[in-house]
Amino acid sequence: MDTELLKTFMEVSRTRHFGRAAENLYLTQSAVSFRVRQLEGLLGVELFSRQRNNIRLTPAGEKLLPLAESSVMLEQRIRQEVATAEGMHEQISLGATPNLWDAFLQDQLSVLMNTLDGVALSALAHSSGNLVRQIAERTLDIAFVFDAPKAEELTTVAVMDIPLYLVSSQPREDWQAALEKHYVLVDWGTSFRIQHAQEFKGANPPLLQTNTGRIALDCLLTNGGAAYLPANLIRQHVHDGRLYIVPDASVVNRTVYASFQADSGRKTLIETIIGLIREQLSDTELQ
């Protein structure tokens, strides 16, 4: 199937607007409409319900969307593999949730780039569910997640523990005072949410919820407040007196897991990458 049709379908799905999709794809609106009709004709189903300015995916469109994303990613992966083969290089794709990129993986990219000779890297951010699906579909080589997936075809190993610290923009003696106003709740995975709910019963609801630590950090530095954040995001700000550790709040340790296909042909390279990341363990602690 022509991936250009799938890309057009994905863009209309994302924008919910044929005109904006046409602008983003550098096409005319009639060309976008034609591509969608062509795809619908090939599949024999309607992909969008069109009611005035309200465009929504039909049930068939909802089913097609993840398949289209996988197909486009596979095409991109094939192109990358062929291109790197011409240059005598190896291509490997790493994926993680946004908060894991913030917590530690972003800082590891330069280490990997400077250490892995002849290896081209691809770095992606997705939800845990999408990462596991892409590993299963072999469009991704290795996924870093907080909650270990349960799938027989995947090998999952613990990589490191990341401590999370409750910090506040003002000195606070206890967590009740820190969470009283402008608290930002960061989603650090299922186990964190459970422990957080148990330890902070009766706390006011958060002013903001986010799945990225950098958003929380920016809010604390700009508007004040408190949040659970990893050492690499807060170390300099604690040193400069812009953030303060809340002394009576628990330090929450989250285990990072790496998942990959058990029969992956890149197993040796994957294990090398995991080893290189483990060597950076000291950077995850606040000293």
Summary of the structure (lengths in Angstrom):
residues: 287
radius of gyration: 22.2
end to end distance: 54.3
largest distance: 65.0
contacts: 877
relative contact order: 0.14
helix: 49%
strand: 23%
